């Protein structure tokens, strides 16, 4: 068997060599040198560019149609709707520019293909063209930046609702803790020097404002249609508190406190009944079944989107959005953290 395989390889090499020899001999029959392009060659290449343009655009739209169902569901927060609108605007703009510029690129390659009867024109500079491709993009980008800044300033402004829910997200390699303000609505002071034992988030044990704080580590809950105010800290390295379904992200920086706020608009139960989410989870579970893994339900997630170490990929925490009644019932079951000063 090995001899037959070796013999087939040798015969293939000989056949390839003979084919190249035939091509080399055929070149000698041409009236022109092999490196000289003829009008026939140029016309063929020009038409090939047009054909490739249609195939290229067809492949682009096929890709969009093929993978569109892998994108995130519609935003589940008030500000997330505006983020999605800005995203859609940018995608439509980029797609139009992409189609126009590439259509011109391929068309010019065809129209201005080589021809022995014409001579190329040297065209070094044109003020009108320079103004057009400088001013027009500048105006378009100005609108994108202005709308982006308006949304960003609105999203990152301080929480103002009187019945807001205050939560601290505390990041460390490679897990999260969530700390809730108690009935006083205030989080107790904290300091990394107090970390130790049961005091995982470094709470100041002498600050009375923290005596009713609640710390959870497996999952955390928030009520729907309420303003959620987040404060974020990190114990060790730079982490990123990323909640993709709410279009929310903020860095967790060692040595400082960052903040973010949003208003969730869909409970976890409502999202699990959404047609798009059902289809998305069916695809995910089909892939899990191939790997002999158990099916999973949809959950909102808090992820880290900074490469913070070897287990970065596994740094996540479930976020449950409840009705107000369910949230209050869950919160009532939680006990205020009891910590002692570290020695």
C-alpha angles and dihedrals in degrees: 000000000000090000091054092050091049091048091051091052092050092049090048091054091049091049091050091050092051091048091054089048091054090050091050092050092047090057089064090062092062120096092221131060116265093244093053116095118219128210087254091057092048093048090049093050092046092053090045089056090054091048091049090050092060092045090048093052092044090053091049094054091043090055091051092050093043098052104027091099089061092067123101120278117256113293118280097207136069096244091040090071089060091046089053091048090052090047092050091048091053093046093050090047093049092046093052092048090046093052095044097046094045092046089055091044094056094038092052090048087058100038096047097039117143118285128178091216097055134059126217116252118229106231109175104162145006122179094204093055091045090053093046098053092041103044100038096052090043091056093046093047091047090060091047092050094044094051090044092053092047091052093043094051090047094048096046097044119114120281110257106177115117093217096045121145114233118209130172118211111206116194129199136154105312114346144046136239124196120206122195126204112241129229091301089064091229131111115227120245118271138194133181089234089070095057111120143099111356091352096087096158098043099249117183102245092202095058110097091202089071098051092092097040118125123216122196129177111180101054137339132215135216131182122249120250093016127114109254115203115200127196115190133203137168129212100201125358138005111294131177120225100213124178102174099185089058094042088238128143135156133163120249104216125193111243098019142065121237127188143206137171139198142161114234113219104185129052121225089250091054092050091052089058094048111115094224092049092048090053092045093051091046088059092047093049091047088059091045090052090057088057092046092248127145118259117256135209126232115274133173108243139208106211137178111238096184119088094245101163147305095316096040091119091061098048102112142122131199117248117201121198110205137183111261092259094049091046092052090048091052093046091051090059093055119091126219112256117258113207135168127210113270116240 
